[in-house]
Amino acid sequence: MNLIYYPGACSLADHIALIEAGLSYRLISINHGKKTQDGRDFLSINPKGYIPALELEDGTVLTENQVILNYIAETSGRLLPEDRLLRWRVLEALAFMSSEIHPRYQPFFRDFPEPEKARAREKLAQAFAILADQMGDRTFLVGDELTIADCYLFWVLMVAPRSGVELPDRLRRSLDRMRALPSVIQALAEEGLG
């Protein structure tokens, strides 16, 4: 399968998950002109125009981090807890990060006025506090094993400095632990971010 990505973007979560899951993959980067590294028009692959996109062997294309992460977990039989309630908690955490944190970064990736950035900082601080409370004293966000939620969490925490919001101690420690994982080290290196 091909992961179409942009270095350091949210597709990093899928990249980490592919490594952790032990699945075979090929990375295909995209440039700002929406051309893939292998010369294709990205909009013909994903008309939505944003990454990530996962091309399966049969030509099927999956988009949206939550879907791709879940596909990786289901295909590999890894990165989701056996316990049904914990599985729902993982999906709940993914949905929360996707809807309440990821979009709040938009003002910091583009030239937005300061009042919009201030509102985004406030919302991010609230969302990070919720995640820190949810994590409690566990090593990972949901339970004691790495899940697809942690793969996405790594990215949302990694880009937090752009917003100027200070991470709660628990999340800062989580980010540091994740940075030391072999899968994260490998993914960062493969994306030229090592």
N, C-alpha and C positions, 0 to 999 in steps of 0.2 A: 504494500500500500504506500501511497505518496502523501506526505504531510506538506501541504502548501502553507508556508509561514513567512513571517517577516521577523528578522532577528530582534529578540527582546520584547516582542509583542505578546499578546495574550495566548498566542499559539504555543508559547513556551510551555504552558501547562500540559498541552497534548503531547508535546515532545517528551517531557519528563515522564508522563504516563506510559507512552510507548516503550521507553527504556525500562521502566519499572515492571511493565507487564511482560517484557521479554519478547515482544512482537517485532517482526521484521518490518522495516520501513525505509523509505527513501525521502530525503528532505529536498523540497523544491522551493527556493525562495522567490519572493515577488518583489518588484521594485516599485517606486512611487508612480511610475507610469502604467501600473497594472499589467505589466508583462512578467511572465514567469521566467525563471532561470533557463528553462528549456525552450523559450521563445513563444509560448502561447499567450493569447489574450486571456487574462484572468477572468474577465467578465463572461467569457464563454464557458468557463468552468463553474463559476459562482456568480450569477447575475446580481446578487446582493452587493458584491463588490468589496467585501471585507474578508479578512482571514479570521480563523483558520478554515481550511477546507481539507477534507480527507478523501482522497481518491482510492476506492477499493479496486481490487484486481479485476472485477467484472465491469469497471467503468462507472459504477455508482459513486456519486459524490455526496458526502455528508458535510453539513456545515453546523455552526453553533457549538461553542465549547461544551455546553452541558451534554449535548447529543454525542459529540465525538468522544468525550471522556467516558460516557456511559457505554458506548460501543466498544471502546478499548477494554474496559473492565469486563463487560459481558463476554467478549470474544476470548479474552485471555483467562477468564475465571479468577482474576486477581483484582486487587484494589477496591473491592467492595466487601464489607463485612458479611459473614454468614448470617448473623442475627438480622431478622427482617426489619425490626424497628431501627436498628443502627443503619441499615441500608437506606431507609427513608430519611434518616437524619443527614446522611451524606448528600442525598439529592436535595434536601431542604437547604443545606449549607451552600451547595452549588447555585441553587436558584437565588438565594439571598446575595451571594457575591456578584452574580451576574446582573441582578436587577438593582441592587442598592449600593454597590461599590464601583464596579467596572464603569458604569456610565458617569459616575461622579468625577472621574478623571478627565473627562473631555475638556473642561476649561483649561487644564494644565498642558494638554497636548496641542491646543490651538490658542489663538490670540483672543481670549475672552476678557471682558472688562473685570476689574478687580471685585466689584460687588458679587458677580457670579462666582468668582473663585472663592470668595469668603463664604458664600452659602454652601458651596461644594465642600469646603473644609469642615464646616460644621456638621454636615451630613456624614462625611467620612469619619469624623471623630466618633460620632454616635454609632455608626456601623461597626467600627473597630472595637468599640467598647462591648458591643453585643457579642461579637466573635470571641473576644477575650473571655467574657463570662461563660460562653458556651464551651470553650476549651477547658476551662477550669485548670486543674493541675495535671491533665493528661499530656502525654508527649505529642499527640496528634489531635487534630480538630475534633474528630469523632472516634473515640476509642483509643486503643493502644497500638494500632497498626496504621501504616500509611494507606490512605485511600485517594481516590480521584479528587476529593474535596481538598486534600492537602496539596495536590499538584496545582490546582487553581489558586489556593491560598498563597502559595509561594509567589506566584506572579503578582497578585494584588498587593502583597506586602513589599515585594521587590520594587515596585514603581511608586510606593507611597511617598518617598522623599520628594518627588516632583511636586506634590501637593503642599508640602510644608506642614503636614499633620504628623505629630509625634505618635508613634505606635505605642500601645500599652506594653508593659514589660513582658507579659506572656507571649504576645505576638512577636515582639523583637527577639525573644529567645527562640521561638519557633522558626523564625526566618533564619537565624544563625544555625540552628540544627539542620534545617533543610539545605542550606548552602553547603554543608559538609557531606551530604549524601552523594554517593558515587553517581547516581542517575542525574542529579542536578549539575554536578561538576561536568559530566559528559555532555549534557544538553547545552549548557552555557558554552562549553568549548566548541561544540559542533556549530553553534550559531555565531561563533567569533566573539563571544562575550566573556571568555574565560579570563 
